[in-house]
Amino acid sequence: MLSYEMLNRKLDKVNFPDGSPERLEKIRKVSDYLVKLAFYLTTSICLYKLMKDSNFMHWSVGGSVEKVEYFDNFPC
């Protein structure tokens, strides 16, 4: 709802007059996109923080392992 109110004030009233269905649809779409952006950004950051200190994340992507051995004991 916060993004809905903010977008309602910022959207151009000349191209999208108050109360028009196009205005309400555009506000709803952008509001949904902002909620999705916040959700995926938050979950990605949390997952990165959880995986950062694991024993399978290479140092080049922020982990602590120099040589990752995924297939150390492959046949077994």
Backbone hydrogen bonds, N-H to C=O, Kabsch-Sander energy under -0.5 kcal/mol:
donor,donor_aa,acceptor,acceptor_aa,energy
5,E,1,M,-2.2
6,M,2,L,-2.0
7,L,3,S,-2.7
8,N,4,Y,-1.9
9,R,5,E,-1.5
10,K,6,M,-1.7
11,L,7,L,-2.1
16,F,12,D,-1.6
20,S,17,P,-1.8
24,L,20,S,-2.0
25,E,21,P,-2.3
26,K,22,E,-2.5
27,I,23,R,-2.4
28,R,24,L,-2.2
29,K,25,E,-2.4
30,V,26,K,-2.4
31,S,27,I,-2.3
32,D,28,R,-2.3
33,Y,29,K,-2.3
34,L,30,V,-2.2
35,V,31,S,-2.0
36,K,32,D,-2.4
37,L,33,Y,-2.4
38,A,34,L,-2.3
39,F,35,V,-2.3
40,Y,36,K,-2.7
41,L,37,L,-2.3
42,T,38,A,-2.2
43,T,39,F,-2.5
44,S,40,Y,-2.1
45,I,41,L,-2.1
46,C,42,T,-2.3
47,L,43,T,-2.5
48,Y,44,S,-2.2
49,K,45,I,-2.2
50,L,46,C,-2.0
51,M,47,L,-2.3
52,K,48,Y,-1.5
54,S,51,M,-1.7
57,M,54,S,-0.5
58,H,56,F,-0.6
59,W,65,V,-1.8
61,V,58,H,-1.3
62,G,59,W,-1.4
63,G,58,H,-2.4
64,S,54,S,-0.6
64,S,57,M,-0.5
65,V,57,M,-1.5
68,V,66,E,-0.5
70,Y,68,V,-0.7
72,D,69,E,-0.7
74,F,71,F,-0.9
